[in-house]
Amino acid sequence: MFQVNQLGGRRWSAADAYLRPAMKRPNVEVRTKVTVLGVVIEGNRAVAVRIRDAHGREEMVRPEREVLLSAGAIGSPQLLLLSGIGPADHLREVGMEVRHDLPGVGHNLQDHPFVTVIWEVSDQQTLYGADKPKPLVEWLLRRTGPLSSSVAEVVAFVRTRAGLPAADIQFHMGAAYYEDHGAEEYDGHCMVIAPVLVSPQARGRVWLRSADPTAKPRMITNTLSEPDDVASLVSGMQLAREIAGQGPLDEVVLKELKPGADAVGREDLEADLRRRLMLIYHPVGTCRMSDTGEDAVVDSQLRVRGLEGVRVVDASVMPTITGGNTHAPTVMIAERAADLIRGRAPAPL
């Protein structure tokens, strides 16, 4: 059974658990509708952050000690690049002044790809109709019922072939229809088993479209570019079918909706995989942490290498994506960073 981030039957985010209680402190200020334009570097030290408010006014915010970037595996490398920190050739290509040549910024992008296998079922105890008045009233009054579900309520880790050091597939399973990131609907009771590739070999990149801070960055994950990644996901689809074909699930399955009866062999499943593949919102790795190597962006203390006064604190520092959901490890990184900043953490191993 999944552990979830809930309190009183509702989702409890890191902002709920950490930020909002801290906003009561006199030394905390939260600004919204503000665009961060970049970090100002003088010599080899970060001395300020440039921001622009909703009215177009720009301002320099100067830290007393250091700047912490926590914009995620897409936003943090983008901000470093907009600050002139990154691969020198790329920065010159988009017209940025090179303040600190750091080749690894934006590289090493990883995410967990997945695909869904969906069946219509006769069992009525699913999340179909969870948005109807009765479940809604139950949730509003008691914070219980279908609307308190995490949807993917059960998880399993499996090795799809012998010789692997750890599970390569994580199954997310739920009593619901889930396709196209939830945008596609189905009128009926369903169950889903979604094989997720937790150890992808593919590596992508985040880079600037232009020197304009408001322009979205370019991204490519190169998902399914590695044959072993494809093999694992196809095997995961086959295993999902095997699971649904055994009791007690086979007693409630009416028909397979996705990929459907026409997808029989591995070639059919691979074709379906390439049509319907999704990413599970776990981007990491673009500011890789290491004390060695030219492609390392931050050291084991999360400090940007070669600079003073700036750290990166988010999932972008992961050298390799975790073999499971990334939220809890990201919170752990933040907890560790807090100790490092306050000087309370033991020396790294």
C-alpha positions as CSV (number, residue, x, y, z in Angstrom):
1,M,0.0,0.0,0.0
2,F,1.2,3.5,-0.9
3,Q,2.1,6.0,1.8
4,V,0.7,9.3,0.8
5,N,1.0,13.0,1.7
6,Q,-2.4,13.6,3.2
7,L,-3.7,15.3,6.3
8,G,-7.4,15.1,7.2
9,G,-8.3,13.4,4.0
10,R,-6.8,16.0,1.6
11,R,-3.5,16.3,-0.2
12,W,-0.8,17.9,2.1
13,S,1.9,19.4,0.0
14,A,5.4,20.5,1.0
15,A,4.1,24.1,0.9
16,D,1.4,23.1,3.4
17,A,3.8,21.2,5.7
18,Y,6.8,23.5,5.6
19,L,6.2,26.9,3.9
20,R,2.9,28.1,5.3
21,P,3.9,27.5,9.0
22,A,7.1,29.4,8.4
23,M,5.3,32.4,6.9
24,K,4.4,33.4,10.4
25,R,8.0,34.1,11.2
26,P,9.2,37.8,11.0
27,N,12.2,36.9,8.9
28,V,10.2,35.2,6.1
29,E,8.7,37.0,3.1
30,V,6.9,35.2,0.3
31,R,6.4,37.1,-3.0
32,T,4.1,35.8,-5.7
33,K,3.6,36.9,-9.3
34,V,7.3,37.6,-9.5
35,T,9.7,36.4,-12.3
36,V,13.2,35.6,-11.4
37,L,15.5,36.9,-14.1
38,G,18.8,35.5,-12.9
39,V,21.5,35.4,-10.2
40,V,24.0,38.3,-10.2
41,I,27.6,37.1,-10.1
42,E,30.5,39.4,-9.1
43,G,33.9,37.7,-9.4
44,N,33.2,34.2,-8.2
45,R,30.4,35.0,-5.8
46,A,26.6,35.3,-6.1
47,V,25.7,38.7,-4.7
48,A,22.0,39.2,-5.7
49,V,19.0,37.9,-7.5
50,R,17.3,40.0,-10.2
51,I,13.5,39.9,-10.2
52,R,10.6,41.5,-12.1
53,D,7.2,42.0,-10.7
54,A,3.8,41.8,-12.5
55,H,4.0,45.5,-13.3
56,G,7.4,45.1,-15.1
57,R,9.4,46.7,-12.3
58,E,12.8,45.2,-11.8
59,E,14.6,44.8,-8.4
60,M,17.8,43.4,-7.0
61,V,17.4,41.2,-3.9
62,R,20.6,40.8,-2.0
63,P,21.2,37.9,0.3
64,E,22.9,38.2,3.7
65,R,24.6,34.9,3.2
66,E,23.7,32.9,0.1
67,V,21.2,32.3,-2.7
68,L,19.3,29.1,-2.8
69,L,17.8,27.9,-6.1
70,S,14.8,25.6,-5.7
71,A,13.1,25.8,-9.1
72,G,13.2,22.1,-9.9
73,A,15.0,20.1,-12.6
74,I,13.7,22.4,-15.4
75,G,13.7,25.8,-13.6
76,S,17.0,25.6,-11.7
77,P,19.2,24.9,-14.8
78,Q,17.3,27.5,-16.7
79,L,18.1,30.1,-14.0
80,L,21.7,29.2,-13.9
81,L,22.0,29.5,-17.7
82,L,20.2,32.9,-17.6
83,S,22.8,33.9,-15.0
84,G,25.6,33.1,-17.4
85,I,26.4,29.9,-15.6
86,G,26.7,26.8,-17.8
87,P,28.2,25.5,-21.0
88,A,30.1,28.4,-22.5
89,D,29.4,27.5,-26.2
90,H,25.7,27.3,-25.6
91,L,25.6,30.6,-23.6
92,R,27.3,32.4,-26.5
93,E,24.9,30.9,-29.0
94,V,21.9,32.5,-27.3
95,G,23.7,35.8,-26.7
96,M,24.4,35.4,-23.0
97,E,27.6,36.7,-21.3
98,V,29.6,33.8,-19.9
99,R,30.1,34.4,-16.2
100,H,31.1,30.8,-15.2
101,D,31.8,28.0,-17.7
102,L,30.1,24.9,-16.2
103,P,29.5,22.3,-18.9
104,G,27.1,20.0,-16.9
105,V,24.3,22.6,-16.4
106,G,21.1,21.3,-18.1
107,H,22.5,17.9,-19.0
108,N,21.6,14.5,-17.5
109,L,17.8,15.1,-17.6
110,Q,15.9,12.0,-16.5
111,D,12.3,11.1,-15.8
112,H,10.2,8.0,-15.2
113,P,8.3,7.0,-18.4
114,F,5.1,5.0,-18.1
115,V,2.2,3.5,-20.0
116,T,-1.2,2.3,-18.9
117,V,-2.9,-1.0,-19.3
118,I,-6.7,-0.6,-18.7
119,W,-9.6,-2.9,-18.3
120,E,-13.3,-2.4,-17.9
121,V,-14.5,-4.3,-14.8
122,S,-17.8,-5.5,-13.4
123,D,-16.8,-4.6,-9.8
124,Q,-18.7,-1.4,-8.8
125,Q,-16.2,-0.4,-6.0
126,T,-14.1,1.9,-8.2
127,L,-13.5,5.6,-8.5
128,Y,-16.0,5.9,-11.3
129,G,-18.5,8.5,-10.2
130,A,-16.3,9.8,-7.4
131,D,-17.2,13.4,-8.5
132,K,-20.9,12.9,-8.0
133,P,-22.9,14.7,-5.3
134,K,-22.9,11.9,-2.7
135,P,-19.1,11.3,-2.6
136,L,-18.5,15.0,-2.7
137,V,-20.7,15.6,0.3
138,E,-19.0,12.8,2.2
139,W,-15.6,14.3,1.5
140,L,-16.8,17.8,2.5
141,L,-18.3,16.6,5.7
142,R,-16.0,13.9,6.8
143,R,-12.9,14.0,4.5
144,T,-13.5,10.4,3.7
145,G,-14.7,8.3,0.7
146,P,-13.5,8.1,-2.9
147,L,-12.4,11.7,-3.1
148,S,-9.8,11.0,-0.4
149,S,-8.1,8.4,-2.6
150,S,-4.7,8.8,-4.1
151,V,-6.1,7.0,-7.3
152,A,-2.9,4.9,-7.6
153,E,-3.5,3.1,-4.3
154,V,-1.2,0.0,-4.7
155,V,2.3,-0.3,-5.9
156,A,4.6,-3.2,-6.8
157,F,8.3,-3.4,-7.8
158,V,9.4,-6.1,-10.2
159,R,12.5,-7.3,-12.1
160,T,11.4,-8.0,-15.7
161,R,14.5,-10.1,-16.4
162,A,17.1,-12.0,-14.5
163,G,20.4,-10.4,-13.6
164,L,19.2,-6.9,-12.8
165,P,20.6,-5.4,-9.6
166,A,17.1,-4.0,-8.6
167,A,13.6,-3.7,-9.9
168,D,13.3,-2.0,-13.3
169,I,9.5,-1.6,-13.2
170,Q,7.2,-0.1,-10.6
171,F,3.5,-0.8,-11.1
172,H,1.0,1.9,-10.1
173,M,-2.4,0.2,-9.8
174,G,-5.8,1.8,-9.1
175,A,-9.5,1.3,-9.6
176,A,-9.9,4.0,-12.2
177,Y,-9.6,4.8,-15.9
178,Y,-6.4,6.8,-16.4
179,E,-5.2,7.8,-19.9
180,D,-3.6,10.9,-21.4
181,H,-2.7,12.3,-18.0
182,G,-6.3,12.1,-16.9
183,A,-7.7,14.2,-19.8
184,E,-9.4,11.2,-21.5
185,E,-12.5,9.8,-19.8
186,Y,-14.4,6.5,-20.0
187,D,-18.1,6.0,-19.0
188,G,-17.8,2.9,-16.8
189,H,-16.0,1.1,-14.0
190,C,-12.3,0.4,-14.8
191,M,-9.0,-0.6,-13.3
192,V,-5.5,0.3,-14.4
193,I,-2.1,-1.2,-14.0
194,A,0.6,1.2,-15.2
195,P,4.2,-0.1,-15.6
196,V,6.7,2.7,-14.8
197,L,10.3,2.5,-15.8
198,V,12.3,3.4,-12.6
199,S,15.8,2.9,-14.0
200,P,15.9,4.6,-17.4
201,Q,19.2,4.6,-19.3
202,A,18.1,7.5,-21.5
203,R,19.4,10.9,-20.7
204,G,18.1,14.3,-21.9
205,R,18.8,17.9,-21.6
206,V,17.4,21.3,-20.8
207,W,18.8,24.4,-22.6
208,L,17.8,28.0,-23.4
209,R,15.6,29.0,-26.3
210,S,16.9,32.5,-26.0
211,A,18.3,35.0,-23.5
212,D,14.7,36.1,-22.7
213,P,13.9,35.0,-19.1
214,T,10.2,34.7,-20.0
215,A,10.9,32.3,-22.8
216,K,10.2,28.7,-22.0
217,P,13.4,26.5,-22.1
218,R,13.9,23.8,-24.6
219,M,13.8,20.2,-23.3
220,I,14.3,16.7,-24.6
221,T,14.3,13.5,-22.5
222,N,15.3,11.1,-25.3
223,T,12.8,8.6,-23.7
224,L,12.7,5.2,-25.4
225,S,16.1,5.9,-27.2
226,E,17.7,3.0,-25.3
227,P,16.7,-0.6,-26.3
228,D,16.8,-1.8,-22.7
229,D,14.3,0.9,-21.7
230,V,11.9,-0.2,-24.4
231,A,12.3,-3.9,-23.4
232,S,11.6,-3.3,-19.8
233,L,8.4,-1.3,-20.5
234,V,7.1,-3.9,-23.0
235,S,7.8,-6.7,-20.5
236,G,6.0,-4.6,-17.9
237,M,2.9,-4.4,-20.2
238,Q,3.0,-8.2,-20.6
239,L,3.3,-8.8,-16.9
240,A,0.4,-6.4,-16.2
241,R,-1.7,-8.6,-18.5
242,E,-0.6,-11.7,-16.7
243,I,-1.6,-10.2,-13.3
244,A,-5.1,-9.2,-14.6
245,G,-5.5,-12.7,-16.1
246,Q,-5.2,-14.4,-12.7
247,G,-7.7,-14.7,-9.8
248,P,-9.3,-12.8,-8.3
249,L,-8.9,-10.1,-10.9
250,D,-9.9,-12.3,-13.8
251,E,-13.3,-12.7,-12.2
252,V,-14.1,-9.0,-12.6
253,V,-12.4,-8.2,-15.9
254,L,-14.9,-7.6,-18.7
255,K,-12.5,-6.5,-21.5
256,E,-9.1,-4.9,-22.1
257,L,-9.5,-1.3,-23.2
258,K,-5.8,-0.3,-23.6
259,P,-3.8,-1.4,-25.5
260,G,-6.7,-3.7,-26.5
261,A,-7.1,-7.2,-28.0
262,D,-5.4,-6.2,-31.3
263,A,-2.1,-5.7,-29.6
264,V,-0.8,-9.3,-29.3
265,G,2.9,-9.7,-29.6
266,R,5.9,-7.6,-28.4
267,E,6.0,-5.6,-31.6
268,D,2.3,-4.6,-31.2
269,L,2.9,-3.6,-27.6
270,E,6.0,-1.6,-28.5
271,A,4.1,0.3,-31.2
272,D,1.3,1.0,-28.7
273,L,3.9,2.1,-26.1
274,R,5.4,4.6,-28.6
275,R,2.0,6.0,-29.3
276,R,0.8,6.4,-25.7
277,L,3.9,6.9,-23.6
278,M,3.7,9.4,-20.8
279,L,6.1,10.8,-18.3
280,I,5.2,10.6,-14.6
281,Y,6.3,14.1,-13.5
282,H,9.6,13.1,-11.9
283,P,12.2,15.2,-13.7
284,V,15.7,15.1,-12.1
285,G,19.4,15.3,-12.7
286,T,20.1,18.6,-14.6
287,C,22.3,20.0,-11.8
288,R,24.1,16.8,-11.1
289,M,25.8,16.5,-7.7
290,S,29.3,15.2,-7.4
291,D,32.7,16.2,-6.0
292,T,34.4,15.0,-9.2
293,G,33.8,15.0,-12.9
294,E,33.6,17.8,-15.5
295,D,29.8,17.4,-15.8
296,A,29.1,17.9,-12.0
297,V,27.2,21.1,-11.3
298,V,27.0,21.1,-7.5
299,D,29.2,19.5,-4.9
300,S,28.2,17.2,-2.0
301,Q,27.3,20.3,0.0
302,L,24.9,21.4,-2.9
303,R,27.1,24.4,-3.6
304,V,27.5,25.4,-7.3
305,R,31.0,24.3,-8.2
306,G,33.5,27.1,-8.7
307,L,31.2,29.7,-7.2
308,E,30.5,31.0,-3.7
309,G,27.2,32.0,-2.2
310,V,24.8,29.9,-4.3
311,R,23.4,26.4,-3.8
312,V,20.8,24.3,-5.7
313,V,18.3,22.5,-3.5
314,D,15.8,20.4,-5.4
315,A,15.6,17.2,-7.5
316,S,17.9,18.5,-10.2
317,V,20.9,17.6,-8.0
318,M,20.2,13.8,-8.2
319,P,23.0,12.2,-10.2
320,T,20.7,9.2,-11.0
321,I,16.9,9.1,-10.7
322,T,15.6,7.2,-7.7
323,G,14.2,3.7,-8.2
324,G,10.7,4.9,-7.2
325,N,8.7,8.1,-6.6
326,T,10.9,11.2,-6.2
327,H,8.9,13.3,-3.8
328,A,10.1,11.9,-0.5
329,P,13.8,11.8,-1.7
330,T,13.4,15.5,-2.7
331,V,12.1,16.4,0.7
332,M,15.1,14.5,2.2
333,I,17.4,16.6,0.0
334,A,15.8,19.8,1.4
335,E,16.0,18.6,5.0
336,R,19.7,17.8,4.4
337,A,20.3,21.1,2.8
338,A,18.8,22.9,5.8
339,D,21.2,21.1,8.1
340,L,24.2,21.9,5.8
341,I,23.2,25.6,5.7
342,R,22.9,25.8,9.4
343,G,26.1,23.9,9.9
344,R,24.4,21.1,11.8
345,A,25.1,18.3,9.3
346,P,27.9,15.7,9.7
347,A,30.6,15.7,7.1
348,P,29.5,13.8,3.9
349,L,30.7,10.3,3.5
